[in-house]
Amino acid sequence: MRHFAAQLQERRTALHYRKLGEGPQVESLEEALGTFLERNDFGKVKLTRPGDYRVLESLKSACRACNVELEIVEDDSFYSSPKDFQQHAAGRKQLRMEYFYREMRKKHDVLMNDGEPAAGKWNFDASNRKSFGKDGPERLFPRKRFSPDEITKEVIQEVDTRFDGHPGNLKHFDWPVTRSEALEALDRFIESELPQFGTYQDAMWTGEPYLSHSLLASSINLKLIDAKEVVDAAEKAYRDGKVPIESAEGFIRQIIGWREYVRGIYWMHMPDYVDRNALEAKEPLPQFYWDGRTEMNCIREVVTQTMEHGYAHHIQRLMVTGLYALLHGVDPKELHEWYLAVYVDAVEWVELPNTLGMSQYADGGVMASKPYVATGKYIKRMSNYCDGCRFNPDNRTGEEACPFTVLYWDFLNRHQGSLKGNPRMGMQLRNLERVSGEELDAISKRADSIRAKHR
């Protein structure tokens, strides 16, 4: 924000900007706008749609209190608007991202050849789920880093001073904070990481927080670069023969598919969406989400990385921290607030549906067709996190049993009544039927003891 303010001031744009702590003291953005409107004669406020429903409602309230008209301008950095998504959803019994994604590809002529999908398929996801194998990633390019300038150093000092008791670490802060930096980051990704992104996009590896992921979400969400610029660059790289279709399609689907889809879900279902809890999960968020102090190596690795860098890639979020919370039975609103607090790319419109819907199935199937549950064997297959961990992902009972595996079977047992009608859960529930009653009792007792430690 301070870099953007400085750029506007250099252009001699009329600007009223207040830094943190500058008077008059206010408690919220709503109060700040209200105070400004009371002291100045404006007949209208023009606002680009914010990312948060709460922010929009608070600014509406400020304008009403000051009897000032508020005009909402749709954010043209997206491919679709909330109204567009409403039209897509009209008359559909179920919403699924794949169909929305195909519609977006056709509408915006992305990766299309004469009305057909490039390379003959809409989705190459099946080709993009490989693990690294025992030797780990073969070749990784050094991440493009941006050294803090004077403005960033000033903000880091303020945060360290004012919020010294908060979790996290600013020693490694090197994210893009200007448009020129974000464009450099985009160029580096397209040239270096995108060619090998697809195949291993779901893989994880100890000590490698970034791998071949783009790290562009914060720049896109902060409007330093436009989603269309990113998609166009990825498609051009494919058309020029520099990137395989699996990588280009997998990456583009994350933006024109998932990113647009979750935003549509968010604006269609707010404000009550945030309070949904279809599985009635009530457990508190374990303390190790803040400090990483746990014997589970995968959780420790991802949480420590998160606190150091403010970043974890989508599988680390969905299938490590998210999966554990789902199996443990954590209150989804608590988990949502954690994700919103700790990641540099977290804005509520994208974070809430991904957490509450995709990760926790708390919306009862609005976002996802089934709960994404798995044993510790999934983490063992997709990473080396289990190497040296004291828990065994193959075991579901006993002191050495991996908590993911114990809680997985307990989850299926506790929720089998509500999941029985879901055809995509059929195989997992049939496997549950093969577990003896005696073993299920042992699993249940072990699961209860795991939860009890964190209450």
C-alpha positions in Angstrom: 0.0 0.0 0.0 2.8 2.4 0.8 4.6 1.7 -2.5 1.4 2.3 -4.4 0.7 5.5 -2.4 4.2 6.7 -3.3 3.6 6.0 -7.0 0.4 7.9 -7.0 2.0 10.9 -5.3 4.8 10.8 -7.9 2.1 11.1 -10.5 0.6 14.0 -8.6 -2.7 12.1 -8.1 -4.9 13.6 -5.4 -4.5 11.2 -2.5 -5.5 11.0 1.1 -3.4 8.3 2.7 -2.9 7.4 6.4 -0.1 5.3 7.7 -0.6 2.9 10.7 -0.8 5.0 13.9 -1.4 8.4 12.3 -4.1 10.4 13.8 -6.9 10.9 14.3 -7.0 7.5 16.0 -9.7 5.1 14.7 -10.5 1.5 15.3 -11.6 0.3 11.8 -11.6 1.1 8.1 -15.3 2.0 8.5 -14.5 4.5 11.2 -11.7 6.0 9.1 -13.9 6.5 6.1 -16.7 7.9 8.2 -14.3 10.4 9.8 -12.9 11.5 6.5 -16.4 11.9 4.9 -17.6 14.0 7.9 -14.7 16.4 7.4 -14.9 16.7 3.7 -17.7 17.5 1.3 -18.2 14.6 -1.1 -21.5 13.6 -2.7 -20.4 10.1 -3.8 -17.9 7.4 -2.9 -16.8 5.1 -5.8 -15.4 1.8 -4.7 -13.9 -1.2 -6.5 -15.6 -4.3 -5.0 -13.5 -5.4 -2.1 -12.4 -9.0 -1.5 -14.2 -9.3 1.8 -17.9 -9.2 2.3 -17.3 -7.7 5.8 -15.3 -4.8 4.3 -18.0 -4.1 1.7 -20.7 -4.0 4.4 -18.7 -1.8 6.7 -18.0 0.8 4.0 -21.7 0.7 3.0 -22.5 1.5 6.7 -20.0 4.4 6.8 -21.5 5.9 3.7 -25.1 5.5 4.9 -24.2 7.2 8.2 -22.8 10.1 6.4 -25.6 10.2 3.8 -23.2 9.8 1.0 -24.0 7.7 -2.1 -21.8 4.6 -2.6 -21.2 3.2 -6.1 -19.6 -0.3 -6.4 -17.5 -0.8 -9.5 -16.9 -4.4 -10.5 -13.2 -5.5 -10.3 -12.1 -6.0 -13.9 -9.0 -7.9 -12.8 -11.1 -11.0 -12.8 -12.5 -13.0 -15.8 -16.0 -13.1 -14.3 -18.1 -11.0 -11.9 -20.4 -12.3 -9.1 -23.3 -11.7 -11.4 -21.7 -13.8 -14.1 -21.3 -16.6 -11.7 -25.0 -16.3 -10.6 -26.0 -16.8 -14.2 -23.7 -19.8 -14.5 -25.3 -21.3 -11.3 -28.9 -20.6 -12.3 -30.9 -23.8 -12.6 -28.1 -26.1 -11.6 -28.7 -28.6 -8.8 -25.0 -29.0 -8.2 -22.1 -26.7 -8.9 -18.8 -28.3 -10.0 -15.6 -26.4 -10.9 -14.8 -28.6 -14.0 -17.9 -27.5 -15.9 -17.4 -23.8 -14.9 -13.8 -24.1 -16.0 -14.7 -25.4 -19.4 -17.2 -22.6 -19.8 -14.6 -20.1 -19.0 -12.1 -21.6 -21.4 -14.6 -21.3 -24.2 -15.9 -17.9 -23.3 -12.4 -16.4 -23.1 -10.8 -18.5 -25.8 -8.0 -19.8 -23.5 -6.1 -22.9 -24.6 -8.7 -23.5 -27.4 -8.1 -24.6 -31.0 -11.1 -24.1 -33.3 -13.6 -24.5 -30.5 -11.9 -27.6 -29.1 -9.5 -27.8 -26.1 -5.8 -27.7 -27.0 -4.2 -31.1 -27.2 -7.6 -32.7 -27.3 -8.4 -32.8 -23.6 -9.8 -30.3 -21.1 -8.0 -31.6 -18.1 -4.5 -33.1 -17.6 -4.8 -33.5 -13.9 -4.1 -37.3 -14.0 -0.7 -36.5 -15.4 0.1 -34.0 -12.6 0.1 -36.2 -9.5 3.5 -37.7 -9.4 5.8 -37.8 -6.4 9.5 -37.1 -6.6 10.6 -40.6 -5.6 13.3 -41.4 -3.0 15.9 -39.0 -4.5 13.7 -35.9 -4.3 13.4 -33.2 -6.9 16.0 -33.4 -9.7 16.4 -29.7 -10.5 15.1 -26.6 -8.9 15.8 -23.1 -9.9 16.7 -20.5 -7.2 13.7 -18.5 -6.3 13.5 -14.9 -7.5 14.0 -12.8 -4.4 13.3 -9.1 -3.8 15.4 -7.4 -1.2 13.4 -5.0 1.0 13.8 -1.3 0.0 13.6 1.6 2.4 9.7 1.6 2.4 9.6 -2.2 3.1 12.3 -1.9 5.8 10.2 0.8 7.5 7.1 -1.4 7.5 9.0 -4.4 8.8 10.3 -2.3 11.7 6.8 -1.1 12.5 5.4 -4.6 12.5 8.2 -5.9 14.6 7.6 -3.1 17.1 3.8 -3.0 17.2 3.1 -6.7 16.8 6.1 -8.2 18.5 4.0 -10.8 20.4 2.5 -12.2 17.2 3.6 -15.5 15.6 5.7 -15.4 12.4 9.0 -14.1 11.2 10.0 -11.3 8.9 13.7 -12.2 8.5 12.9 -13.9 5.2 10.5 -11.3 3.8 11.3 -11.0 0.0 8.0 -11.0 -1.7 7.2 -8.6 -4.6 5.7 -5.3 -3.4 5.6 -3.4 -6.6 4.2 -4.1 -10.1 7.7 -4.1 -11.6 8.8 -6.8 -9.1 5.7 -8.8 -9.7 6.3 -8.8 -13.5 9.9 -10.0 -12.9 8.5 -12.8 -10.7 6.1 -13.7 -13.5 8.8 -13.8 -16.2 11.0 -16.0 -14.0 8.2 -18.5 -13.3 7.2 -18.8 -17.0 10.8 -19.2 -18.1 12.2 -21.5 -15.3 9.5 -23.2 -13.2 6.4 -23.6 -15.4 8.0 -26.2 -17.7 8.4 -28.6 -14.8 5.5 -27.4 -12.7 2.8 -29.8 -13.9 4.1 -33.3 -13.2 5.1 -32.6 -9.6 2.6 -29.9 -8.6 1.1 -32.1 -5.8 4.5 -33.3 -4.4 6.1 -32.2 -1.2 9.7 -32.4 0.1 11.5 -31.6 3.3 13.3 -28.3 3.3 11.8 -27.2 0.0 9.0 -24.8 0.6 8.7 -23.5 -3.0 9.6 -26.2 -5.4 8.3 -25.2 -8.9 5.2 -23.3 -7.8 4.6 -19.9 -9.2 4.5 -17.9 -5.9 2.3 -15.4 -7.8 -0.9 -15.6 -5.8 0.0 -12.7 -3.5 0.9 -10.5 -6.5 -2.3 -11.3 -8.3 -4.5 -10.9 -5.2 -2.8 -7.5 -4.4 -3.4 -6.4 -8.0 0.3 -5.9 -8.7 -0.3 -8.0 -11.8 -3.5 -9.1 -13.6 -4.8 -12.6 -13.8 -5.2 -12.2 -17.5 -1.6 -11.3 -17.9 -0.5 -14.4 -16.1 -2.8 -16.7 -18.1 -1.8 -15.1 -21.4 1.9 -15.6 -20.5 1.4 -19.3 -19.6 -0.6 -19.9 -22.8 2.0 -18.1 -25.0 4.8 -20.3 -23.5 2.8 -23.4 -24.5 2.0 -22.1 -28.0 5.7 -21.3 -28.4 6.7 -24.9 -27.5 8.5 -23.9 -24.3 6.0 -25.6 -21.9 4.2 -28.9 -22.0 0.4 -28.9 -22.1 0.3 -30.6 -18.8 2.0 -27.8 -17.1 0.3 -25.0 -18.9 -3.2 -26.4 -18.5 -2.7 -27.4 -14.8 -1.5 -23.9 -14.0 -4.1 -22.1 -16.0 -6.8 -24.2 -14.4 -5.7 -22.9 -11.0 -6.4 -19.3 -12.1 -9.2 -19.3 -14.7 -10.8 -22.3 -13.0 -10.4 -22.5 -9.2 -9.6 -18.9 -8.5 -12.7 -17.6 -10.4 -14.9 -20.5 -9.1 -14.2 -19.9 -5.4 -14.8 -16.2 -5.8 -18.2 -17.0 -7.3 -19.1 -19.4 -4.5 -18.0 -16.8 -1.9 -20.2 -13.9 -3.2 -23.1 -16.2 -3.9 -23.3 -17.7 -0.4 -22.1 -14.9 2.0 -22.7 -13.8 4.7 -23.9 -17.1 6.2 -21.3 -19.2 4.5 -18.7 -18.5 7.1 -20.8 -20.1 9.8 -21.5 -23.4 8.0 -20.5 -26.5 9.8 -22.1 -29.5 8.1 -20.0 -32.1 10.0 -20.6 -30.3 13.4 -16.9 -30.1 14.1 -16.2 -28.4 17.5 -12.7 -29.2 18.5 -10.3 -26.3 19.2 -7.4 -25.7 16.9 -4.3 -27.4 18.3 -1.6 -25.1 19.6 0.9 -26.7 17.2 -0.7 -24.9 14.3 1.0 -21.8 15.8 4.3 -23.1 17.0 4.9 -26.4 15.1 5.6 -28.3 18.3 4.4 -31.7 17.5 5.9 -35.2 16.9 4.1 -35.4 13.5 7.0 -34.5 11.1 4.7 -33.4 8.3 2.8 -30.9 10.4 6.0 -29.6 12.0 7.5 -29.1 8.5 4.6 -27.3 7.0 3.8 -25.1 10.0 7.4 -24.1 10.6 7.7 -23.2 6.9 4.5 -21.2 7.1 5.7 -19.2 10.1 9.0 -18.5 8.4 7.8 -17.6 5.0 4.1 -17.0 5.1 3.7 -19.6 2.4 2.7 -23.2 1.8 1.6 -24.7 -1.5 -1.9 -26.0 -2.2 -1.2 -29.7 -1.3 0.5 -28.7 1.9 -2.6 -26.7 2.9 -5.2 -29.2 1.7 -3.6 -32.5 2.5 -1.5 -31.7 5.5 -2.8 -28.9 7.7 -6.2 -29.0 6.2 -6.6 -32.8 6.3 -5.4 -33.1 9.9 -7.9 -30.4 11.0 -10.8 -32.2 9.2 -9.9 -35.6 10.7 -9.3 -34.1 14.1 -12.7 -32.4 14.0 -11.5 -28.8 14.4 -14.1 -26.1 14.3 -13.9 -24.9 10.6 -14.3 -21.3 11.6 -11.2 -21.5 13.8 -9.2 -23.1 11.0 -10.5 -20.5 8.5 -9.2 -17.7 10.8 -5.8 -19.4 11.0 -5.4 -19.6 7.3 -6.5 -16.0 6.9 -3.9 -14.9 9.5 -0.8 -16.8 8.3 -0.6 -16.7 4.5 0.7 -13.8 2.4 -1.9 -14.6 -0.3 -4.9 -15.0 2.0 -7.9 -12.8 1.1 -11.2 -13.9 2.5 -13.0 -14.4 -0.9 -10.4 -17.0 -1.9 -9.4 -18.4 1.4 -12.8 -19.1 3.0 -14.3 -21.3 0.3 -11.0 -23.2 -0.1 -10.8 -23.8 3.7 -14.5 -24.2 4.7 -15.7 -25.9 1.6 -12.8 -27.7 -0.2 -10.7 -28.6 2.8 -13.2 -29.1 5.6 -16.4 -30.0 3.8 -18.2 -27.7 6.2 -20.5 -26.4 3.5 -21.9 -29.9 3.0 -20.8 -30.3 -0.6 -21.3 -26.9 -2.2 -17.6 -26.6 -3.1 -16.5 -30.3 -3.2 -18.3 -33.5 -4.2 -16.9 -35.3 -1.1 -14.7 -34.8 1.9 -11.0 -35.0 0.9 -9.9 -37.6 3.5 -6.9 -39.9 3.4 -4.6 -41.8 5.8 -1.0 -40.9 6.5 -0.1 -43.2 3.5 -1.1 -40.3 1.1 1.5 -38.1 2.7 4.1 -40.9 2.6 3.4 -41.4 -1.1 3.6 -37.7 -2.0 6.6 -36.6 0.2 9.5 -37.7 2.3 7.9 -36.3 5.5 7.4 -39.7 7.0 11.1 -40.6 6.8 12.4 -40.5 10.4 9.0 -39.7 11.8 8.2 -41.7 14.9 4.7 -42.6 13.6 3.9 -45.3 11.1 1.3 -44.3 8.5 0.6 -48.0 7.9 -0.7 -48.6 11.4 -4.2 -47.6 12.6 -3.9 -48.7 16.2 -1.2 -48.6 18.9 1.2 -45.9 20.1 3.2 -45.9 16.9 0.1 -45.4 14.7 0.2 -42.2 12.6 -2.5 -39.8 14.0 -3.6 -39.1 10.4 -4.3 -42.9 9.9 -6.0 -43.3 13.3 -8.2 -40.2 12.8 -9.0 -41.2 9.2 -10.7 -44.5 10.2 -12.3 -42.8 13.2 -13.7 -40.1 10.8 -15.2 -42.6 8.5 -16.7 -44.5 11.5 -18.2 -41.3 13.1 -19.6 -39.9 9.9 -20.6 -43.1 7.9 -24.3 -42.3 8.4 -24.1 -38.9 6.7 -21.6 -40.1 4.1 -23.5 -43.3 3.1 -25.5 -41.5 0.4 -22.4 -40.1 -1.3 -21.4 -42.3 -4.2 -17.8 -41.0 -4.2 -17.3 -42.3 -0.7 -18.5 -45.8 -1.5 -15.1 -47.5 -1.7 -13.8 -45.9 1.5 -17.0 -46.9 3.4 -16.7 -50.5 2.0 -13.2 -50.6 3.3 -14.5 -49.5 6.7 -16.9 -52.5 6.8 -13.9 -54.8 6.7 -12.5 -53.4 10.0 -13.7 -55.5 13.0 -15.7 -54.0 15.8 -12.9 -54.7 18.2 -10.4 -52.8 16.1 -12.8 -49.9 15.6 -13.2 -49.6 19.4 -9.4 -49.4 19.7 -9.3 -46.8 17.0 -12.0 -44.7 18.6 -10.2 -44.8 22.0 -6.9 -43.8 20.4 -8.6 -41.0 18.5 -10.2 -39.7 21.7 -6.9 -39.6 23.4 -5.3 -37.7 20.5 -8.0 -35.0 20.7 -8.0 -34.8 24.4 -4.4 -33.6 24.4 -5.4 -30.5 22.5 -8.4 -29.3 24.4 
